[in-house]
Amino acid sequence: GAVPARPTALEPTFTAKTELAREAKTAIARAAADLIGPGASVALSAGTTTHLCALELAARGRSDLTVVTNSAPVAEAFGSAPGDRPEVVLTGGSLTPSRALVGPLAVAALATLRVDVLLLGVHGLDADAGLTTPNLLEAETNRALVRSAGRVVVVTDSSSWGTVGLGRFGTLDDIDVLVTDDALPDTARAAVHDAGVHLTLVPTTKEAR
């Protein structure tokens, strides 16, 4: 039957998204953390999955990293970690419902930086619409994050596939690696493969464990 389309400008709060697909996001965060080499400079965008990536890296004691982020929760995850902590650069900007720092200040800060790898969360991921968010200022800031990175790793659970937000900030061609869960549909896997993206699927189903 017909399914109502999700509003493209509806932006969930950080708290509302925290418990959604928690198991999948946690497994994705572990796999993404494995991709970060010694002494790397790494940017983390805003989002609940990138926040879990930050918690995972902090739990591993990755004080060798230099972290750039526009996410208040990501900065807090590293700042509250016990022991030695990595250097954290917070972009500044205006705070969104998803606790992202966005706007001209964030974009200007990112324009002066070049990081080894970006862990990028997305609201929506689609073969035609690409990478999207409901917040136009966040889309602008995410574009600046992508431009700042030598390698772009998108971290998102499979429910993001087919979701489209109002602000577009990239295409599948902008992604180097997609880390998601094994519930990603076959059609999505084919689209990702055709775009030349390396796909890492984490097992979340009982059969895959």
DABEL-V310008 format. One record per residue. N is the residue number from 0. SS is DSSP state (~ for helix, > for strand, _ for the rest). Layout:
# DABEL-V310008
n: (N | N)
ss: (SS | SS)
This chain:
# DABEL-V310008
n: (0 | 1 | 2 | 3 | 4 | 5 | 6 | 7 | 8 | 9 | 10 | 11 | 12 | 13 | 14 | 15 | 16 | 17 | 18 | 19 | 20 | 21 | 22 | 23 | 24 | 25 | 26 | 27 | 28 | 29 | 30 | 31 | 32 | 33 | 34 | 35 | 36 | 37 | 38 | 39 | 40 | 41 | 42 | 43 | 44 | 45 | 46 | 47 | 48 | 49 | 50 | 51 | 52 | 53 | 54 | 55 | 56 | 57 | 58 | 59 | 60 | 61 | 62 | 63 | 64 | 65 | 66 | 67 | 68 | 69 | 70 | 71 | 72 | 73 | 74 | 75 | 76 | 77 | 78 | 79 | 80 | 81 | 82 | 83 | 84 | 85 | 86 | 87 | 88 | 89 | 90 | 91 | 92 | 93 | 94 | 95 | 96 | 97 | 98 | 99 | 100 | 101 | 102 | 103 | 104 | 105 | 106 | 107 | 108 | 109 | 110 | 111 | 112 | 113 | 114 | 115 | 116 | 117 | 118 | 119 | 120 | 121 | 122 | 123 | 124 | 125 | 126 | 127 | 128 | 129 | 130 | 131 | 132 | 133 | 134 | 135 | 136 | 137 | 138 | 139 | 140 | 141 | 142 | 143 | 144 | 145 | 146 | 147 | 148 | 149 | 150 | 151 | 152 | 153 | 154 | 155 | 156 | 157 | 158 | 159 | 160 | 161 | 162 | 163 | 164 | 165 | 166 | 167 | 168 | 169 | 170 | 171 | 172 | 173 | 174 | 175 | 176 | 177 | 178 | 179 | 180 | 181 | 182 | 183 | 184 | 185 | 186 | 187 | 188 | 189 | 190 | 191 | 192 | 193 | 194 | 195 | 196 | 197 | 198 | 199 | 200 | 201 | 202 | 203 | 204 | 205 | 206 | 207 | 208)
ss: (_ | _ | _ | _ | _ | _ | _ | _ | _ | _ | _ | _ | _ | ~ | ~ | ~ | ~ | ~ | _ | _ | _ | ~ | ~ | ~ | ~ | ~ | ~ | ~ | ~ | ~ | ~ | ~ | ~ | _ | _ | _ | _ | _ | _ | _ | > | > | > | > | _ | _ | _ | ~ | ~ | ~ | ~ | ~ | ~ | ~ | ~ | ~ | ~ | ~ | ~ | _ | _ | _ | _ | _ | _ | > | > | > | > | _ | > | ~ | ~ | ~ | ~ | ~ | ~ | ~ | ~ | _ | _ | _ | _ | _ | _ | _ | > | > | > | > | _ | _ | _ | > | > | _ | _ | _ | _ | > | > | > | _ | ~ | ~ | ~ | ~ | ~ | ~ | ~ | ~ | _ | _ | _ | > | > | > | > | > | > | _ | _ | _ | > | > | > | _ | _ | _ | > | > | > | > | _ | _ | ~ | ~ | ~ | ~ | ~ | ~ | ~ | ~ | ~ | ~ | ~ | ~ | ~ | > | > | > | > | > | > | > | _ | _ | ~ | ~ | ~ | > | _ | _ | _ | _ | _ | > | > | > | > | _ | ~ | ~ | ~ | _ | _ | > | > | > | > | > | _ | _ | _ | _ | ~ | ~ | ~ | ~ | ~ | ~ | ~ | ~ | ~ | _ | _ | _ | > | > | > | > | > | _ | _ | _ | ~ | ~ | ~ | _)
